[in-house]
Amino acid sequence: MRIWSLHPKYLDAKGLVALWRETLLAKHVLEGRTKGYRNHPQLTRFKKAEEPVERINQYLSIVLEEAESRGYNFDRSKIDWNFSCDSLTVTEGQLQYEWQHLLRKLETRDPSRFQNLHDNRVIQTHPVFAQIKGEVEDWEIR
């Protein structure tokens, strides 16, 4: 499971679909609707939020927005749209780690996207995250 801190606009088609599915699974975990993945490290930052389920719905709404901008037909009813907006934090080290991880994936999976992104110096976060100083997050599996 990878719930990217990066803006979903950077993901290729396969990555965006995987993000949607994996975040829906994360939502089920946070709602107590599944027994698996309850202690998955990617959920740590959502679990620490005041309203974890609202944050995951907010996160999903941005993924859906990106998918729709590409003409994909994701199921809007999977999101509880009664969420308030707030932000979580992500360290600059985590963002850089994920950026390099994504570039490695794209290099083989989508070489043209890799070519368009590999020199990018400004990396946008997923809008639910605010960037702060710091190293790679403790929960990241390396």
C-alpha positions, -999 to 999 in steps of 0.1 A, spaced: 0 0 0 13 34 -10 -6 65 -1 15 91 -19 23 125 -3 30 137 -38 3 154 -59 -15 126 -79 -9 146 -111 26 130 -112 13 94 -113 9 74 -144 -24 57 -152 -14 25 -134 -2 45 -103 -34 66 -102 -57 36 -103 -36 18 -77 -37 49 -55 -75 50 -57 -79 13 -48 -53 14 -20 -67 46 -5 -102 30 -5 -88 1 14 -72 25 38 -106 42 42 -121 8 51 -94 2 77 -100 36 93 -137 30 93 -132 -4 111 -147 -23 81 -118 -47 76 -94 -67 98 -64 -66 75 -39 -37 72 -49 -22 105 -13 -16 115 0 -6 81 27 22 84 11 42 56 -19 48 78 0 63 107 -3 99 97 -41 95 91 -46 78 124 -28 107 142 -53 132 127 -82 145 148 -106 131 122 -89 103 103 -119 93 82 -125 129 72 -89 132 61 -89 101 41 -122 112 23 -105 146 17 -75 128 3 -97 106 -20 -116 137 -33 -83 150 -48 -75 116 -63 -109 116 -78 -105 151 -92 -73 141 -109 -88 109 -123 -118 129 -137 -95 154 -153 -80 125 -172 -114 112 -183 -114 82 -158 -147 71 -143 -140 64 -106 -170 59 -84 -178 92 -66 -201 74 -42 -171 58 -25 -163 91 -8 -183 105 21 -185 141 9 -194 154 44 -158 160 53 -143 192 66 -110 204 52 -78 203 72 -42 194 66 -17 169 76 20 174 75 47 157 54 84 162 58 106 175 29 127 143 34 96 121 29 86 141 -2 120 137 -17 121 99 -8 87 94 -25 98 115 -55 128 93 -61 107 62 -56 81 74 -81 108 82 -107 123 47 -104 88 32 -111 82 56 -140 116 50 -156 105 14 -165 67 17 -165 62 50 -183 94 63 -198 78 94 -215 64 105 -181 97 98 -165 114 121 -191 89 149 -185 94 147 -147 129 136 -139 144 172 -140 115 187 -121 128 208 -92 95 219 -76 75 190 -63 39 196 -52 24 177 -24 -10 162 -24 -32 191 -13 -41 174 20 -5 178 31 15 208 42 53 204 38 75 208 69 113 205 74 125 171 84 139 137 73 121 107 59 92 99 81 97 72 108 68 51 95 83 48 60 95 13 51 129 15 33 
